[in-house]
Amino acid sequence: MTVEREKALSLWEEGTVRLMIGEVEEAIRLFTRSLELSPTAEAYTFRGWALSFTGRLDEAIEECRKAIATDPGFGNPYNDIGCYLMQKGELDQAVPWFEQAKKATRYEPRHFPYLNLGRLHAARGDVSQAVLEFEGALKENPNDPIAVRFLEQLRYRVN
């Protein structure tokens, strides 16, 4: 690994810490510096995530598109685009992004797109499809409390 790449990784890690403690603008600055040294799908994705915290969803989507162009196998930006589109109320447009995230070769936590599709289908009232997605989440991450809770709620609605 080159010195620039190591420094970029360090900046990305620091940006992630800052984002987790609520220092969004500092996180964006660190992700930007990381990208200037060595563009990575992770830094683009996380800069998009930070931008989404400020309500800049269209910019967040653009960052995710840059991440996909950098590494099409990285699943997080596909899932994130789906989430941002859901936040914008564009449910139909979100579905293919979640489906693509499920197929990504490099993605952790792999069960997230299933959870998000389950939530989307549940919001639409498509209980059977929502159940299938939450069951898919449990195949990827057995005993996930979110999937378990949603499945219990959906089964209660059906009975």
Secondary structure, DSSP 8 states (H G I E B T S, - for coil): --HHHHHHHHHHHHHHHHHHTT-HHHHHHHHHHHHHHS--HHHHHHHHHHHHHTT-HHHHHHHHHHHHHH-TTB-HHHHHHHHHHHHTT-HHHHHHHHHHHHH-SB-SSTTHHHHHHHHHHHHHT-HHHHHHHHHHHHHHSTT-HHHHHHHHHHHHHH-
